[in-house]
């Protein structure tokens, strides 16, 4: 869709199954948003707040999540193939069933990785 919504306030929004391919959402407030099964392929989510967001089954392949806050988010069974997580926050994030973890960029810079749950291969 290539939506352009920098710094948008989408707190608690229901974006279940939404097509946000290539969306530009840097600095967006997506806390507690329902984004299960959403297509966020190649989306720009730099510095976005996704704490407590439901990202189960979402396609985040190739998405830029650098500096994003995913504290307490649920990306269970989400596709993170080739996603950029440089300096992202993953405190208390459940990574059960995440696809493509081995291809995630910036894993060595992730904050809170020690308190994330169910790290693939970990």
N, C-alpha and C positions, 0 to 999 in steps of 0.2 A: 504493500500500500504506500510505502514511502511517506507515511504521516510525519509531519514536522511539529513536534510538541515539546520543545525544550522547556524545562522547569515547570511542566504541567502539574497541577494538583489532581491526581487521580486516586487519592486515598480511598481505599475500600471499594474501588470500582469493580464491577463485574465484567471482566474481559475474557470470560471462559470461551475458548475456541476462537478467539479473535484472530484475524489475519493482520499482523503487525510486521510483516516482512519488510526489512530495511527501514523501519521506523526510526526517527531521530528523536530520542527521549532523554538527552543528557540532563542530569540534575532533576529528573522528574520525581515526584512524590507518589510512589506506587505501594506505600505501606499498606499491608493487609489487603491488597488487591487480590481478586480471584482471577487467576490467569491460567488455570489448568487447561491443558491441550491447546494453548495459544501458539500461534506461529510467530516467533520473534527472530527468525533466521536473518542474520546479518544486521540486527537492530543495534543502534547506538544507545546504550544504557549507561554511559560513563557517569560516575558519581550519582547515579539514581539511588533512591531509597526504596529497597524492596523488602525491608524487614517485615517478617510475618506474612509475606505474600505466599499464596498457593500457586506454585509453578509446576505442579505435578503433571507429568506428561507433556510439558511445553517443549517446543523446538527452539532451542537457543543456539543452534549450531552457527558458528561464525559470528556470534554476537559480541559486542565490546562491552564488557561489564567491569572495566577497569575502574577502581575506586568506588564501586557500588557497595552498598550496605545490604547484605543478604542475611543479617542476623535473624535467626529463628525462622527463616524461610523454608519452604518445603519443595525443593526441586526434585522430588522423588520421581524416578523413571523419566526424567527430562533428558533431552539430548543436548549435551554441552560440547559436541565435537568441534574442535578448533576455536572454542570461545576464549576470549581474553579476560582473565580474572586477576590481572596485575593489581596489587594493592587493594583487592576487594576484601570485605569483612564477611567471614563465614561462621562467626560465633553461634553455637547451638543450632547449626543448620543440618538438616537430615539429608544426606546424599544417597539414600537407599536407591539402588537400581539405576543410578545416573549412567547414561550412555556417553562414551567418548572421553571419559576422564583422563585417559592416557594421552590425549591430544590437547588438553587444556593448556593454554599459554599462561605463564606467570605464576604457576603453582608455588614456586619458591618464595613469592612475595605476599602470599595470602595471609591476612591477619585472622587470628582466631581459629586457624585450621586444627589446632590441638583440641578444641572443644566441639568441633564438628562431629556429627555422628555418621556411622556407616560409610566411611570413606572407601571408595572402590579401590581394591588392591591393598588396603591398609588394614 
